Amino acid sequence: MAHFVYIVTCVDGTLYTGYTTDVARRITEHNGTTTAAKYTRGRRPVKLFHSEKLATRGHALRREAEIKKMSRVEKLNIKKSLS
């Protein structure tokens, strides 16, 4: 099973970072279901900004925590640093 960390951009310009095993399903949930994160429910629609595939759930959760500690600027530059 694949594990992903993702960052979405909310309609108000804020960023949300999360973990999932299915990025497409999770984005759909954020945009239209009650299983969306409380943070994103009032900030719809969200758009996928970045995702990373990791080998294990543990690696993904550690990476999620690492990203959540980053500043907004660091998060916005994450794609550049991975290129």
MDTraj code that builds the backbone (N, CA, C; nanometers):
import mdtraj as md
import numpy as np

residues = "MET ALA HIS PHE VAL TYR ILE VAL THR CYS VAL ASP GLY THR LEU TYR THR GLY TYR THR THR ASP VAL ALA ARG ARG ILE THR GLU HIS ASN GLY THR THR THR ALA ALA LYS TYR THR ARG GLY ARG ARG PRO VAL LYS LEU PHE HIS SER GLU LYS LEU ALA THR ARG GLY HIS ALA LEU ARG ARG GLU ALA GLU ILE LYS LYS MET SER ARG VAL GLU LYS LEU ASN ILE LYS LYS SER LEU SER".split()
xyz = np.array([
    [0.0844, -0.1176, 0.0000],
    [0.0000, 0.0000, 0.0000],
    [0.0892, 0.1242, 0.0000],
    [0.0540, 0.2198, -0.0815],
    [0.1287, 0.3455, -0.0895],
    [0.0814, 0.4416, 0.0186],
    [0.1719, 0.5249, 0.0633],
    [0.1421, 0.6252, 0.1651],
    [0.1881, 0.7603, 0.1121],
    [0.1052, 0.8613, 0.1291],
    [0.1331, 0.9924, 0.0730],
    [0.1200, 1.1022, 0.1773],
    [0.2020, 1.2044, 0.1614],
    [0.1876, 1.3307, 0.2326],
    [0.1501, 1.4307, 0.1239],
    [0.0561, 1.5176, 0.1529],
    [0.0129, 1.6127, 0.0515],
    [-0.0058, 1.7511, 0.1123],
    [0.0024, 1.8511, 0.0259],
    [-0.0254, 1.9893, 0.0638],
    [-0.1308, 2.0402, -0.0327],
    [-0.2352, 2.1004, 0.0215],
    [-0.3367, 2.1636, -0.0622],
    [-0.3373, 2.3134, -0.0364],
    [-0.3783, 2.3863, -0.1389],
    [-0.3989, 2.5295, -0.1262],
    [-0.5482, 2.5509, -0.1105],
    [-0.5874, 2.6220, -0.0066],
    [-0.7282, 2.6508, 0.0192],
    [-0.7689, 2.7774, -0.0557],
    [-0.8993, 2.7981, -0.0705],
    [-0.9503, 2.9119, -0.1449],
    [-0.9055, 3.0453, -0.0834],
    [-0.8785, 3.0483, 0.0456],
    [-0.8329, 3.1717, 0.1104],
    [-0.6812, 3.1892, 0.1028],
    [-0.6132, 3.0984, 0.0306],
    [-0.4695, 3.1094, 0.0108],
    [-0.3854, 3.0384, 0.1147],
    [-0.4479, 2.9821, 0.2171],
    [-0.3726, 2.9095, 0.3185],
    [-0.3366, 2.7702, 0.2684],
    [-0.2441, 2.7070, 0.3382],
    [-0.1991, 2.5733, 0.3021],
    [-0.2398, 2.4745, 0.4103],
    [-0.2725, 2.3537, 0.3688],
    [-0.3078, 2.2461, 0.4614],
    [-0.2247, 2.1249, 0.4229],
    [-0.1647, 2.0597, 0.5210],
    [-0.0829, 1.9415, 0.4984],
    [-0.1496, 1.8212, 0.5632],
    [-0.1508, 1.7085, 0.4936],
    [-0.2127, 1.5887, 0.5476],
    [-0.1456, 1.4615, 0.4991],
    [-0.1956, 1.3497, 0.5498],
    [-0.1480, 1.2150, 0.5154],
    [-0.2656, 1.1346, 0.4616],
    [-0.2409, 1.0488, 0.3639],
    [-0.3454, 0.9623, 0.3092],
    [-0.2827, 0.8442, 0.2361],
    [-0.3667, 0.7478, 0.2029],
    [-0.3239, 0.6383, 0.1169],
    [-0.3782, 0.6561, -0.0252],
    [-0.4652, 0.7564, -0.0454],
    [-0.5253, 0.7827, -0.1760],
    [-0.5466, 0.9334, -0.1901],
    [-0.4563, 0.9988, -0.2607],
    [-0.4599, 1.1450, -0.2711],
    [-0.5869, 1.1939, -0.3407],
    [-0.6241, 1.1340, -0.4520],
    [-0.7426, 1.1786, -0.5253],
    [-0.8689, 1.1694, -0.4390],
    [-0.8846, 1.0579, -0.3688],
    [-1.0007, 1.0415, -0.2809],
    [-1.0015, 1.1473, -0.1723],
    [-0.8846, 1.1731, -0.1146],
    [-0.8775, 1.2688, -0.0038],
    [-0.9087, 1.4111, -0.0499],
    [-0.8651, 1.4484, -0.1690],
    [-0.8963, 1.5814, -0.2219],
    [-1.0466, 1.5932, -0.2443],
    [-1.1080, 1.4885, -0.2975],
    [-1.2533, 1.4869, -0.3156],
    [-1.3229, 1.5026, -0.1815],
    [-1.2750, 1.4343, -0.0794],
    [-1.3337, 1.4472, 0.0542],
    [-1.3190, 1.5897, 0.1071],
    [-1.2032, 1.6480, 0.0895],
    [-1.1825, 1.7857, 0.1354],
    [-1.2780, 1.8827, 0.0665],
    [-1.3108, 1.8541, -0.0578],
    [-1.3930, 1.9465, -0.1351],
    [-1.5429, 1.9245, -0.1256],
    [-1.5885, 1.8179, -0.0637],
    [-1.7320, 1.8017, -0.0676],
    [-1.7967, 1.7051, 0.0277],
    [-1.7246, 1.6550, 0.1244],
    [-1.7872, 1.5601, 0.2152],
    [-1.7675, 1.6026, 0.3599],
    [-1.8380, 1.5356, 0.4466],
    [-1.8253, 1.5651, 0.5895],
    [-1.6993, 1.5029, 0.6497],
    [-1.6282, 1.4206, 0.5718],
    [-1.5046, 1.3616, 0.6214],
    [-1.3845, 1.4525, 0.5959],
    [-1.4104, 1.5714, 0.5440],
    [-1.3026, 1.6689, 0.5235],
    [-1.2485, 1.7122, 0.6587],
    [-1.1249, 1.7541, 0.6587],
    [-1.0672, 1.8084, 0.7809],
    [-1.1450, 1.9338, 0.8200],
    [-1.1614, 1.9544, 0.9473],
    [-1.2353, 2.0707, 0.9962],
    [-1.1770, 2.2001, 0.9387],
    [-1.0459, 2.2057, 0.9283],
    [-0.9787, 2.3246, 0.8766],
    [-1.0218, 2.3560, 0.7337],
    [-1.0341, 2.2535, 0.6485],
    [-1.0630, 2.2791, 0.5070],
    [-1.2115, 2.2946, 0.4770],
    [-1.2989, 2.2532, 0.5673],
    [-1.4433, 2.2611, 0.5398],
    [-1.4897, 2.4029, 0.5086],
    [-1.4343, 2.5014, 0.5752],
    [-1.4730, 2.6401, 0.5512],
    [-1.3844, 2.7109, 0.4517],
    [-1.2948, 2.6367, 0.3870],
    [-1.1994, 2.6969, 0.2947],
    [-1.2003, 2.6266, 0.1592],
    [-1.3153, 2.5823, 0.1183],
    [-1.3292, 2.5102, -0.0085],
    [-1.3458, 2.6083, -0.1237],
    [-1.3064, 2.5710, -0.2420],
    [-1.2436, 2.4433, -0.2789],
    [-1.0937, 2.4463, -0.2508],
    [-1.0393, 2.3267, -0.2333],
    [-0.8946, 2.3131, -0.2171],
    [-0.8373, 2.2565, -0.3465],
    [-0.7106, 2.2878, -0.3721],
    [-0.6412, 2.2356, -0.4905],
    [-0.5116, 2.1709, -0.4445],
    [-0.4810, 2.0574, -0.5027],
    [-0.3571, 1.9888, -0.4696],
    [-0.2391, 2.0737, -0.5129],
    [-0.1484, 2.0994, -0.4208],
    [-0.0280, 2.1772, -0.4484],
    [0.0938, 2.0858, -0.4619],
    [0.1003, 1.9840, -0.3762],
    [0.2177, 1.8979, -0.3731],
    [0.1819, 1.7637, -0.3080],
    [0.2442, 1.6569, -0.3546],
    [0.2305, 1.5275, -0.2865],
    [0.3616, 1.4510, -0.2976],
    [0.3866, 1.3688, -0.1978],
    [0.5055, 1.2838, -0.1945],
    [0.4632, 1.1423, -0.1587],
    [0.5155, 1.0462, -0.2326],
    [0.4894, 0.9053, -0.2034],
    [0.6016, 0.8540, -0.1148],
    [0.5646, 0.7888, -0.0051],
    [0.6631, 0.7352, 0.0880],
    [0.6404, 0.5857, 0.1076],
    [0.7449, 0.5175, 0.1495],
    [0.7427, 0.3710, 0.1562],
    [0.6522, 0.3156, 0.2656],
    [0.6492, 0.3798, 0.3807],
    [0.5719, 0.3257, 0.4922],
    [0.4865, 0.4339, 0.5560],
    [0.3901, 0.3915, 0.6337],
    [0.3047, 0.4854, 0.7059],
    [0.3884, 0.5694, 0.8023],
    [0.4819, 0.5065, 0.8687],
    [0.5686, 0.5769, 0.9623],
    [0.6494, 0.6866, 0.8957],
    [0.7069, 0.6547, 0.7792],
    [0.7824, 0.7560, 0.7050],
    [0.6911, 0.8710, 0.6643],
    [0.5722, 0.8392, 0.6195],
    [0.4783, 0.9427, 0.5759],
    [0.4365, 1.0331, 0.6919],
    [0.4091, 0.9735, 0.8063],
    [0.3679, 1.0539, 0.9216],
    [0.4821, 1.1407, 0.9735],
    [0.6042, 1.0903, 0.9672],
    [0.7195, 1.1720, 1.0071],
    [0.7396, 1.2885, 0.9101],
    [0.7229, 1.2610, 0.7809],
    [0.7372, 1.3668, 0.6796],
    [0.6264, 1.4707, 0.6954],
    [0.5050, 1.4255, 0.7249],
    [0.3947, 1.5187, 0.7484],
    [0.4293, 1.6126, 0.8643],
    [0.4792, 1.5586, 0.9737],
    [0.5169, 1.6400, 1.0890],
    [0.6280, 1.7385, 1.0521],
    [0.7231, 1.6921, 0.9726],
    [0.8334, 1.7776, 0.9285],
    [0.7807, 1.8954, 0.8453],
    [0.6911, 1.8672, 0.7527],
    [0.6350, 1.9719, 0.6675],
    [0.5522, 2.0697, 0.7501],
    [0.4742, 2.0191, 0.8440],
    [0.3904, 2.1071, 0.9257],
    [0.4730, 2.2051, 1.0086],
    [0.5971, 2.1712, 1.0373],
    [0.6851, 2.2614, 1.1117],
    [0.7472, 2.3689, 1.0232],
    [0.7378, 2.3524, 0.8914],
    [0.7975, 2.4483, 0.7982],
    [0.7176, 2.5778, 0.7950],
    [0.7862, 2.6847, 0.7580],
    [0.7182, 2.8119, 0.7366],
    [0.6421, 2.8048, 0.6043],
    [0.5545, 2.9002, 0.5843],
    [0.4787, 2.9063, 0.4591],
    [0.5733, 2.9147, 0.3387],
    [0.6751, 2.9996, 0.3483],
    [0.7712, 3.0169, 0.2391],
    [0.8418, 2.8848, 0.2090],
    [0.8833, 2.8129, 0.3130],
    [0.9485, 2.6836, 0.2925],
    [0.8546, 2.5856, 0.2240],
    [0.7269, 2.5858, 0.2632],
    [0.6296, 2.4970, 0.1999],
    [0.6098, 2.5330, 0.0528],
    [0.6036, 2.6624, 0.0230],
    [0.5850, 2.7057, -0.1154],
    [0.7068, 2.6719, -0.2015],
    [0.8225, 2.6637, -0.1402],
    [0.9467, 2.6309, -0.2129],
    [0.9780, 2.4827, -0.2125],
    [0.8925, 2.4001, -0.1577],
    [0.9200, 2.2575, -0.1434],
    [0.9414, 2.1892, -0.2788],
    [0.8682, 2.2279, -0.3800],
    [0.8847, 2.1658, -0.5124],
    [1.0215, 2.1987, -0.5699],
    [1.0659, 2.3224, -0.5508],
    [1.1970, 2.3632, -0.6022],
    [1.3086, 2.2839, -0.5358],
    [1.2952, 2.2604, -0.4064],
    [1.4006, 2.1896, -0.3338],
    [1.4048, 2.0405, -0.3683],
    [1.2962, 1.9855, -0.4178],
    [1.2927, 1.8431, -0.4545],
    [1.3322, 1.8195, -0.5985],
    [1.3410, 1.9249, -0.6767],
    [1.3764, 1.9113, -0.8202],
    [1.5224, 1.8798, -0.8408],
])
top = md.Topology()
chain = top.add_chain()
for i, resn in enumerate(residues, 1):
    res = top.add_residue(resn, chain, resSeq=i)
    for name in ("N", "CA", "C"):
        top.add_atom(name, md.element.get_by_symbol(name[0]), res)
traj = md.Trajectory(xyz[None], top)
